[in-house]
Amino acid sequence: MLGNFKYSNPTRLYFGDESMQFLLEELKAYGPTVLLTYGGGSIKRNGIYDQVVQILQQAGKRIVELSGVMPNPTVEKLREGAELARTSGADLILAVGGGSTIDYAKGVSVAAYFDGDAWETFYKQQQNPAADARILPVGAILTMVGTGSEMNGGSVITNHAEGLKIGKVFDERVMPRFSVLNPRFTFSLPKYQMTAGFFDIMSHLMEQYFSNDDDNTSDYLNEGLMRSLISSSLRAVENPEDYEARSNIMWTATWALNTLLKCAKTQDWMVHMIGQAIGAITDATHGMTLSAVSLPYYRYVSQFGLPKFARWAQTVWGVNGEGKTQEQIAREGIDALEAWMRQIGVVLHSAELGVSESNIEAIANGVILLPTGYHMLSREEVVQIIRQSM
């Protein structure tokens, strides 16, 4: 491994079908008021809400509810949550849901006592909170896998008025203090949301993998996680209540983006930049925006990193490289990726998400160009990839 890095992750994880029993003990470390934030109400229908409230009441907490967190949390919702967190005197923000809800809770945690515009400062300018900033602690109960938000500092907020969807990776002060991961809590997800999460995981793995040319331990770990995801996702699509498959996927999702695999890696993240720009305009499901652009993106950039794409094709997808060029092997690997995507049923064309010739320019305007992968895209190349994705 080349380069230098710091690794630290303060989040405590409680994993398994009995993991909720640890919530009561965790709550003892925080003050009396808990800001309970969640999405559209599915946790009330599947009984998770009742479990959480019962434990909060048992712990003697005053519950302040902040519901209605949308799949792509908006800047308006961020400001609403920050005000409620501050005026209620919340001691802990407890996010119950998937990545969007947990992302949102982190945004609220830094915005609640920030004397300024959190969107402008933290998201657009990518600044970190001051060293002495008051940041509310966040806890998470995960109900949908994909983002890895349960064990990282990432937070993505959408500003429809500006046509922007921007992610900010905060430092470890903003990471959840604890996360409860019960695979059974993911069983009731609709298939569309489930498979979108599966591809989000794969995209996180590929974004970190396709960078650097050195012999890096992080890449060996990454390849194992990709193979696990491929195997378990096929089982989960066949039987969504396959506990072993769903638990493997939940654990893979966490390790895919909890800062471990990025060690000594420059990373890429252009699929996410394009996908988030599509989401800002169409409000489409995040994982599906990634699946819609990944094939044209990787078919284009693979020419700039052929050795790594050939290794990936053989190690992850089992492509036989005998007598073939690196270009042929890499192409077969991307074809194998497409075949898997079709098997799990994710979106393959951005037109299905609302992308059209009329909004390509607006989408391209929202794409942040990064120099970290095998090739830095120009704006014209971004437009070309979006067009090919349709």
C-alpha positions, 0 to 999 in steps of 0.5 A, spaced: 500 500 500 502 506 498 501 513 501 499 515 508 492 515 511 489 516 518 483 511 520 478 512 525 471 510 526 467 511 533 461 508 531 458 502 535 454 497 531 449 492 534 448 487 529 443 481 529 436 479 530 436 481 537 440 487 536 434 492 539 436 489 546 442 494 546 438 500 545 436 501 552 443 501 555 445 506 549 440 511 551 442 511 558 448 515 555 444 521 553 439 526 556 432 526 557 429 529 550 430 524 543 428 527 537 425 521 533 426 522 526 423 517 520 420 517 513 413 516 510 411 512 516 412 505 513 416 503 520 409 504 523 406 499 519 411 494 520 411 495 527 418 498 528 416 504 530 412 501 536 418 497 538 422 504 538 417 508 542 416 502 547 424 502 549 424 510 549 419 510 554 422 505 558 428 509 558 424 515 561 425 519 554 421 525 552 420 524 545 419 529 540 417 527 533 420 529 526 417 525 521 416 525 513 423 525 511 423 524 504 428 519 500 432 525 497 432 530 503 431 537 501 434 543 504 427 546 506 426 539 510 434 540 513 432 547 516 425 545 519 429 539 522 435 544 525 430 549 528 426 543 531 432 540 534 434 546 537 427 549 540 426 542 543 432 542 546 434 535 543 439 531 547 440 525 541 437 525 534 435 518 533 434 516 526 430 510 524 430 508 517 434 508 511 440 512 508 436 518 507 433 518 514 440 517 517 444 522 512 438 527 514 439 526 521 447 528 520 445 534 517 440 536 522 446 535 527 451 540 525 445 545 522 441 545 529 446 550 532 450 553 526 449 560 526 449 561 518 447 557 512 448 550 513 447 548 506 451 554 503 457 552 508 457 545 509 454 542 502 456 547 497 463 550 500 464 543 503 467 546 509 467 542 516 464 544 522 468 549 527 473 545 532 468 548 538 462 547 534 456 544 538 454 538 534 448 533 536 449 526 537 446 521 532 444 514 533 441 510 528 436 504 527 437 501 520 431 499 516 434 499 509 441 497 506 445 501 501 448 507 503 453 505 509 450 511 512 450 507 519 457 507 520 460 513 516 459 521 516 456 522 509 450 526 508 446 528 502 442 534 501 438 536 495 436 543 493 431 543 488 431 551 487 438 550 485 438 544 481 443 541 486 444 534 490 450 535 494 454 530 498 458 532 504 462 527 508 463 530 515 469 528 520 468 523 525 464 527 530 458 527 526 458 519 525 453 516 528 455 514 536 451 507 535 447 503 530 442 498 530 442 493 525 437 488 525 436 484 518 429 482 519 427 490 519 429 490 512 424 484 510 418 488 508 422 493 503 419 493 496 423 490 491 424 496 487 427 499 494 431 493 496 434 492 489 436 499 489 440 498 495 443 492 492 446 496 487 448 502 491 452 497 495 456 495 489 457 502 486 460 504 493 465 498 492 466 500 485 467 507 486 473 505 491 476 499 487 477 503 480 483 507 482 490 507 484 495 502 480 499 499 486 498 492 490 493 495 495 490 490 501 483 494 500 482 492 493 483 484 496 478 486 501 473 489 496 473 484 491 471 479 497 465 484 499 463 484 491 463 477 491 459 476 497 454 481 494 453 478 488 451 471 491 447 474 496 443 479 492 441 473 487 438 469 493 435 475 496 431 477 490 429 469 489 427 470 497 427 476 500 426 473 507 432 469 506 435 471 513 442 469 511 442 473 505 439 479 507 444 479 513 450 478 509 448 484 504 447 488 511 454 487 513 457 488 506 453 495 505 456 497 512 463 495 510 462 498 503 462 505 505 465 505 513 471 508 511 475 502 511 476 500 503 478 507 502 484 507 505 490 509 501 485 509 495 484 516 491 477 513 489 473 515 483 466 517 485 464 520 478 458 515 477 455 518 484 456 525 481 452 524 475 447 520 479 446 525 484 445 530 478 440 526 475 437 525 482 437 533 483 433 534 477 428 528 477 428 526 484 429 519 482 431 513 487 438 514 488 441 507 487 437 507 480 440 513 478 447 509 479 445 503 475 442 507 470 449 511 468 454 505 471 454 501 464 456 507 459 461 510 464 465 504 465 465 502 458 468 509 457 473 509 462 475 502 462 480 504 457 484 508 461 485 503 467 485 496 463 489 492 468 484 494 474 478 492 470 481 486 467 483 484 474 476 485 476 473 481 471 477 475 472 477 475 480 470 478 481 466 475 475 470 469 474 472 471 466 477 466 463 482 471 461 486 465 457 488 468 450 484 474 451 487 481 451 486 486 457 481 490 453 477 483 451 477 481 459 475 488 461 469 488 456 467 481 459 467 483 466 462 489 464 458 485 460 457 480 467 456 486 471 450 488 466 447 480 466 447 481 474 444 487 474 438 484 469 438 478 474 436 483 480 432 487 476 435 494 477 434 500 472 438 500 466 436 506 462 436 513 465 430 515 461 426 510 465 427 515 471 425 522 467 432 523 463 430 526 456 434 530 451 430 537 454 434 536 461 441 533 459 444 540 459 441 542 466 443 535 469 450 536 466 450 543 469 449 539 476 455 534 475 461 536 480 467 533 476 473 530 480 480 528 478 481 522 482 479 516 478 483 513 472 480 519 467 477 526 469 471 527 465 470 533 461 463 536 461 462 534 454 464 527 456 459 527 461 453 529 456 455 524 452 455 519 458 448 521 460 446 521 453 448 514 452 445 512 459 438 513 456 
